């Protein structure tokens, strides 16, 4: 690949990233002036644009959830970091708890993104109950109360979301977020 093509690819990726970030941060509803009862007004993006970027946003959010789950929950668990007496156990549990909250929030965002694409929404429908079951697991992890079944459930739900995305033409790959993003909880 020539240097010119690489520069163009990097510029395109940066432009898409800025577009997605700006849209995700500023896409809230505003009230129309002169309406009664606070009816919602137009959004920053139209329905056609929401559908156009639904899969991209889904892939991003689900990838971040998968990356955080693997990096700070599944991998330390498999390495024995959560066992009593393990070196750095408290720190690992706190990180896992924060990662659990982050992953839950990104999975909820991914489900919301999927609503913009009928195929993706249909593929994720059976998984939403599993995502909802993870709601309190972050706290459970932080307190050291999560067991093998809890960790395995978290991993299974993330795998199910990835499988649903793949079946709808939106393959998800793990994207490990920075720990500072995990500490923020992933809420948007």
N, C-alpha and C positions, 0 to 999 in steps of 0.2 A: 504494500500500500504506500503510495507516495506521500510525501510530507504535506502537500497541498490537500490531498484527500483526508488525511488525518486531521488537519486543522478544520476542515469543513465539518467532519464528523463531530469533533469536540464542540465546535460552535453550535451545531444543531442540538447536541445533547444539552448544552448549557441553556440554550433558548427554551427547549422543552421543559427543563427543570425549573427555570424561572417562571414559565407560563403556569406549570402545575402548582408551584409554590404560591404564586400570586392568586391563582384561582381558588386554591384551598383556603387561603387566609382571608380572602375578601369576598367570598361567595355568599354572604349572609343575605337574608331577606330584609327589605326595607318597606316601610309603610308608604302607600301612595298618598300624595298630598291631596286633600279634599275628600278622602274617603271616610266613611263613618265606620265605627267599630274596629278600627285598626286592621283592615283587611290587608293581607300581604301584597306587596307590590312586586314589581319585576325583580328578578335576581340578576346577578352579574353575568351569569351564563344562561343561555337559552337551553331548552330541552334537547335540541339537536346537539349542542356542544356537550351537554352532560352525558348523552349517550356516546358521543364520540370518544370521550375521555374516561368513561366508566371502567373499561377493562384496564386501562393504564393505571388509574388510581387504585383499583382493586389489587392489581399485581404489586404495586408499591406497598400498600398497607399490609397485605397478606405476607409479602416477602419480609417486611420489617418484623412482623409478629413471629414468623417462623425463625428468623435469624436470632431474635432475642430469646425465644424459647429454647433453641438449641444451645446457644452460647452460655446462658446464665441459669438454665434450669436442667435440661436433659444431660448435657455434657458433665457438669459438676456432680449431678446425681449419680451418673454411671461411674464417675471416678471416686465416689465415696465421700465427697466433700460435705454431705449433709448428715453423715453418721456421727453419733455422739463420740467425742474424743478426737475427731478429725481436726487437723491443723487448719485454722482459718474458717471453722464451721460457721461462726456467727456472721462473719462478713459474707460468706457464700449464701447463707440464708437470707440476709438482708438484700443482697443483689438479686437473688432468685425472686424474692417477694416483689421488688420493684419491677423486675422483668415480667413477672406474671401480670401485674397491673398494666404495664405498657402493652404487652401482647394482647390482653383482653380488649383494651381500648382500640388497638389497631385492627383486631379482628372485627369488632363492632363497626369500625369505619369501613372496612372492606365489604361487609354485608351491605352497608348503606350505599357504597359505591356501586355494588352489583345491581342495585335497584334501577340503575340507568341503562342496563342491558338485559333484555328479556331472557336470553339464553343463560346468561350468568346468574341472574336472579333465580331462575328455575333450578339450576344446578346446585345452588347454595341452600335452597329451601330446606332440605333434610338436615343440614349441618347447623342451622341457627340454634336449635335447642342445645346442642353440644357446646356451642360458644357461650350461651347463656349460663350453662352449668359451671363455667370457669370463673364466674364473677367474683367469688370470695376466695379463690385459690391464692391470689397474691398475698392476702393477709395470713392465710394458713401457712404459706411457705415462710413468710417473714418470722412467724412465731415458732417455726420448727415443728408444726403440727401436721404437715403434709406427709403422706406415706407413699409407698411404691405405687399404689393404685392411682393416687392423685397425679403423680408425675406422668404415669403412663396415659392417663386420660387426657392430660394437656397435650402430650405428644400426638395422640390419636386424633384429637380435634384439629390440630394444626395440619396433620397429614390429610385429613378429610377435606379441609378447605383447599389445600394444594391440589388434591385429586379433582375436586369439583371445578376448580379453575382450569385445570388441564382439559377436562372434558368439555368445557365451554369455550375452548380456544384461547384461554388466558393462562398459560403456564406460569407458575410461581416458583421463583428461586429464592433461597435464603439470602437476606441482606441484613447483616449484623449492624444494628444502629450503634451510634456512639453511646457510651454509658451516661453521658450528660443528658442525652435525649431520653434514655430509659428513666433517669432520675426525675425527669419532668412528668413522667407518667403517660406520655403518648396522647393525652387529650388534645383535641383541636377545637 
